[in-house]
Amino acid sequence: MKGMDYNMVGWFEIPVTNMERAKKFYETVFDITISVHDLDGFIMGWFPNAPNKPGATGSLVQHEMYNASPTHGPLIYFSSEDVDIELARVEGVGGTILKGKTEIGDGHGFMALVEDTENNRIAFHSRS
């Protein structure tokens, strides 16, 4: 198999029905600032970008073509120093913890599964 010189995920989009509510959820849980842009009817809330650093960035998207689901579609894992940090903020801003901090095994770290305020299922991953 040919080696890769880049990460396979370059961008992600999370569907939302209420941009302000979703923005507040993600800004609070991750302690970040999301910038909102209207691109011809696509309301996008861009996550911060760290150029030349590992990992991908993405956006919240509010548009009739985008539908949130707690059980269908891709599952995005957000990197964390310790998933307990983000888990501690989820319920206070309207999210639901679906699976608390769980060891993955074989030295792969820990994960947790939550539902955001828009009914999307997302996950957190940390090494400790």
C-alpha positions as CSV (number, residue, x, y, z in Angstrom):
1,M,0.0,0.0,0.0
2,K,1.3,3.4,-0.9
3,G,2.3,5.7,2.0
4,M,0.4,8.9,2.6
5,D,2.0,12.3,3.1
6,Y,-1.2,14.0,4.4
7,N,-4.1,13.4,6.7
8,M,-7.1,11.9,4.8
9,V,-9.6,14.2,6.5
10,G,-9.3,17.8,5.2
11,W,-12.6,19.4,6.3
12,F,-15.8,18.5,8.0
13,E,-19.3,20.0,8.2
14,I,-21.8,19.5,11.1
15,P,-25.4,20.2,10.3
16,V,-27.3,22.6,12.6
17,T,-30.8,24.0,12.7
18,N,-30.0,26.9,15.0
19,M,-26.6,28.5,14.4
20,E,-26.5,30.6,17.5
21,R,-27.5,27.7,19.8
22,A,-24.9,25.4,18.1
23,K,-22.2,28.1,18.2
24,K,-22.8,28.5,21.9
25,F,-22.6,24.7,22.5
26,Y,-19.3,24.2,20.6
27,E,-17.7,27.5,21.9
28,T,-18.5,26.5,25.5
29,V,-17.6,22.8,25.3
30,F,-14.2,23.5,23.5
31,D,-13.5,26.9,24.9
32,I,-13.0,28.4,21.4
33,T,-14.5,31.1,19.2
34,I,-16.4,30.2,16.0
35,S,-16.8,32.8,13.3
36,V,-20.1,32.8,11.5
37,H,-20.4,33.6,7.7
38,D,-23.3,33.7,5.3
39,L,-22.2,32.3,2.0
40,D,-25.2,32.7,-0.4
41,G,-27.7,31.2,2.1
42,F,-25.2,28.6,3.6
43,I,-24.8,29.9,7.1
44,M,-21.4,28.6,8.2
45,G,-19.8,28.7,11.7
46,W,-16.1,28.1,11.1
47,F,-14.0,26.3,13.7
48,P,-10.6,27.9,14.5
49,N,-7.8,26.8,12.2
50,A,-4.2,26.0,13.3
51,P,-2.3,26.2,10.0
52,N,0.6,23.7,9.6
53,K,-0.6,21.7,12.6
54,P,-2.0,18.1,12.5
55,G,-5.7,17.4,12.1
56,A,-8.5,19.0,10.1
57,T,-10.8,21.9,10.8
58,G,-14.4,22.3,9.7
59,S,-17.7,24.2,10.1
60,L,-21.1,24.2,11.5
61,V,-23.6,24.5,8.6
62,Q,-27.2,25.8,8.6
63,H,-28.9,25.1,5.3
64,E,-32.0,23.1,4.2
65,M,-29.8,20.5,2.6
66,Y,-28.1,19.6,5.9
67,N,-29.9,17.3,8.4
68,A,-28.6,16.5,11.8
69,S,-29.0,12.9,13.2
70,P,-28.0,11.3,16.5
71,T,-27.8,7.8,14.8
72,H,-27.0,8.2,11.1
73,G,-24.1,9.6,9.1
74,P,-20.4,10.1,9.9
75,L,-19.1,10.3,13.5
76,I,-16.6,13.0,14.1
77,Y,-14.0,12.5,16.8
78,F,-12.6,15.8,18.3
79,S,-9.1,15.6,19.7
80,S,-8.7,16.5,23.4
81,E,-6.0,16.6,26.1
82,D,-8.5,14.7,28.4
83,V,-12.1,14.0,27.3
84,D,-13.2,14.7,30.9
85,I,-12.5,18.4,30.3
86,E,-15.1,18.6,27.5
87,L,-17.5,16.2,29.1
88,A,-17.7,18.5,32.1
89,R,-19.1,21.2,29.9
90,V,-21.6,19.3,27.7
91,E,-24.7,19.1,29.9
92,G,-24.4,22.7,31.2
93,V,-24.9,24.0,27.7
94,G,-27.7,21.7,26.6
95,G,-25.9,18.6,25.3
96,T,-26.3,15.0,26.4
97,I,-23.6,12.5,27.4
98,L,-24.3,9.3,25.5
99,K,-21.2,7.4,26.7
100,G,-18.8,8.7,29.3
101,K,-15.0,8.4,29.2
102,T,-14.2,4.9,28.0
103,E,-10.8,3.3,27.5
104,I,-10.4,2.1,23.9
105,G,-7.7,-0.4,24.7
106,D,-4.3,-1.5,23.2
107,G,-2.8,1.9,24.1
108,H,-5.2,3.9,21.8
109,G,-6.4,6.2,24.6
110,F,-10.0,7.1,25.6
111,M,-13.2,8.2,24.0
112,A,-16.6,9.6,24.9
113,L,-19.8,10.0,22.9
114,V,-22.2,13.0,23.2
115,E,-25.2,14.5,21.4
116,D,-25.0,18.2,20.7
117,T,-27.8,20.7,20.9
118,E,-28.7,20.0,17.3
119,N,-29.1,16.3,17.7
120,N,-25.8,15.4,16.2
121,R,-23.7,12.5,17.6
122,I,-20.1,13.6,18.1
123,A,-17.1,12.0,20.0
124,F,-14.1,13.1,21.9
125,H,-10.7,11.3,21.9
126,S,-7.7,11.7,24.2
127,R,-4.5,9.7,25.0
128,S,-5.1,10.1,28.7
